[in-house]
Amino acid sequence: MTDAEKAEQHPQEGTEQALRALLDGRWGRVRDAVRTHVRGERFAPVAGLSVEEHRARVADQLAALARTEVPGYGFPAEVGGADDLGASCTAFEMLVADMSLMVKVGVQWGLFGGAIHALGSDGQRAEHLPGVIGLEVPGCFAMTETGHGSDVQRLRTTADYDPGSGMFTVHTPDEAARKDYIGNAARDGRAAVVFARLRTRGEDHGVHALLVPIRDADGRPLPGVAIGDCGPKAGLNGVDNGRLTFDRVRVPRSALLSRYGAVAEDGTYSSPIADPSRRFFTMLGTLVRGRVSVAGGAGTAAKAALAIAVRYGEARRQFTRPGSASEEVPLLDYRAYQRRLLPALARTYALHFAQQELVASLHDAQTGERPLDEHGRRELESRAAGLKAVATWHALDTVQDCREACGGAGYLAANRLPQLRADVDVFTTFEGDNTVLLQLLAKALLTDYRDAFGDLDTAGMVRFAAGQVLEGVIERTAARSLIERLVSAAPGRGDADELRDRGWQLRLLEDREEHTVAGLARRLRRAGGGDGRSAFDAFNQAQDHLLRAARVHVDRVVLEAFVAGIDRCSDAGARRLLEKVCDLYVLSVVEEDRAWFLEHERLSGTRAKAVVKAVDELCADLRPHARTLVDAFGLPDEWLAAPIALGAEAERQAAQINAESDS
């Protein structure tokens, strides 16, 4: 029987296969490779391990992955890699079987290796990266300090160059400068990329990175290096987070990663980027890959939780159906259960397509397939910041809702949800605190707005009031022409079918973003004035508005990515299903923000009520397809490792729970 004949006999199965292919996307081969490599007893999730047991297990898993092609994906071919950054990001986000392994992979090959790759010279890459890829040199990324987390520009660790000896002295001047929460530091790291203030010939050249050995071959701290253990955490206890302090540790001049800043033997500093601020932010671009990866990893945690909860909701039954003496109602038939899970499932799909676009943009920029100018780089970095914030908050909320939806069964460690909840929690604050990242995005939006409208003089205000689209704020995507066609064909306000018209939906979210950003710009212009203090006060007082501008921007970007994803779908059944999922995503976003749409007269009271009704109807429409939608994520059962999610075992547990509740 051909695949087409099978799909015709089992339409849900055919739809699932089509969805899987679309979701796997450009790097589907990488997803399949991880599904193949991360199997068996070594990688199976295990509950109840001690901290030391968990760390040892994850270290063993990391060593096993080092023997595959996975570590080399993101590194240049000349050092044994594959020159495929997109593959590296995709492989990272698939490692949901144990999120401690996911983070450990990110530290070793994303942050530590990625910093050497991004900041090192050609010679430094050739010297160090083969050992990083093969795990001969386990490493750390030592940026965060106790007293300066997000404020990287104010880091206090110093690196003073002495021309007489040709050595840097790396030093921790006080407790606030201690490197804190450093992955791989407490147990396994042998070297660290240390971010410090580079000082030479009496001049401070700002934050640079140096490769500093921290342990000898036997695992003992080197002279002058003090290593502490952060100890047990709420989650991710397979990651050995530690603290590093340096007491006048001397390293050779070659330790300075010198792509963007070098020191000659006589102490003369040079850089291909003359402006110190631009140089700093160029070097900080190494964080973009981490933020992109974290967003994807959080998305996979949400997918795993939804797969568990939806499967449980199909198997677990509660209360008899009216008119029947024995037929009990599956949890997933209850509207409250659908309301809890299905809008979250729709948003997870939407964020997946946005993540695909972001990974592709990052990959293409690095390979030169689509080189970026300075504005393009800023746009990529700000989009990575916004998606990281929204995706990680969404994952945290989704895992919690799934846990509650599964009741007491969801609270059992054996059913994975408590561990997923604990592990994904810190994703909201590492690789950039989410609130700070949204402010970064909002400032980028304001910069684009200023570039488009200058100081927003009277003529600019009139143009905006007349309804002109903010061409400088709403950036062009690959699918922008499709978006514009849909928007131009949207029905006028009041059309009975407009709620599910894609153009109307797009226009509604665009309008909300335009209004919010323009209002923020006017607010800051009125409050602005002379000195830096007044500018700070204006921004500080408008932080609620800044955060809102960033959030509504991301909502619009995510919807556009979803529309583009549907456009790539060639299977008619999968496409019809995705259209409904997309409707549920955007209308649930509108429902959440009904107050704004009502206050600003974008929706009438009647239309706002219709949005709520439409969300209910979409939940009912999608209920029969919920299992197909979560199975299409392609997460193997052994990664879920939750008895309540595993077929016959789920039904057995549900029956047992039913019996216990009846007795």
Sequence and secondary structure as in RCSB ss.txt:
>XXXX:A:sequence
MTDAEKAEQHPQEGTEQALRALLDGRWGRVRDAVRTHVRGERFAPVAGLSVEEHRARVADQLAALARTEVPGYGF
PAEVGGADDLGASCTAFEMLVADMSLMVKVGVQWGLFGGAIHALGSDGQRAEHLPGVIGLEVPGCFAMTETGHGS
DVQRLRTTADYDPGSGMFTVHTPDEAARKDYIGNAARDGRAAVVFARLRTRGEDHGVHALLVPIRDADGRPLPGV
AIGDCGPKAGLNGVDNGRLTFDRVRVPRSALLSRYGAVAEDGTYSSPIADPSRRFFTMLGTLVRGRVSVAGGAGT
AAKAALAIAVRYGEARRQFTRPGSASEEVPLLDYRAYQRRLLPALARTYALHFAQQELVASLHDAQTGERPLDEH
GRRELESRAAGLKAVATWHALDTVQDCREACGGAGYLAANRLPQLRADVDVFTTFEGDNTVLLQLLAKALLTDYR
DAFGDLDTAGMVRFAAGQVLEGVIERTAARSLIERLVSAAPGRGDADELRDRGWQLRLLEDREEHTVAGLARRLR
RAGGGDGRSAFDAFNQAQDHLLRAARVHVDRVVLEAFVAGIDRCSDAGARRLLEKVCDLYVLSVVEEDRAWFLEH
ERLSGTRAKAVVKAVDELCADLRPHARTLVDAFGLPDEWLAAPIALGAEAERQAAQINAESDS
>XXXX:A:secstr
  HHHHHHHSHHHHHHHHHHHHHHGGGHHHHHHHHHHS STTTS  SS  HHHHHHHHHHHHHHHHTSSGGGTTS
 GGGT    HHHHHHHHHT TT HHHHHHHIIIIIIIHHHHHHHS HHHHHHHHHHHHTTSS EEEE  BSS SS
 GGG   EEEEETTTTEEEEE  SGGGSEEEETTTTTT SEEEEEEEEEETTEEEEEEEEEEE B TTS B TTE
EEEE    SS TTS  EEEEESSEEEEGGGB  SS EE TT  EE S   HHHHHHHHTTHHHHHHHHHHHHHHH
HHHHHHHHHHHHHHH EEEE TT SS EEEGGGSHHHHHHHHHHHHHHHHHHHHHHHHHHHHHHHHHTSS   HH
HHHHHHHHHHHHHHHHHHHHHHHHHHHHHHTGGGGGSGGGSHHHHHHHHHGGGTTTS HHHHHHHHHHHHHHHHH
HHHTTT HHHHHHHHTT   TTTS   TTHHHHHHHHHT   TT TTGGG HHHHHHHHHHHHHHHHHHHHHHHH
HH  SSHHHHHHHHHHTHHHHHHHHHHHHHHHHHHHHHHHHHT   HHHHHHHHHHHHHHHHHHHHHTHHHHHHT
TSS HHHHHHHHHHHHHHHHHHGGGHHHHHHTT   HHHH  GGGSHHHHHHHHHHHHHHHH 
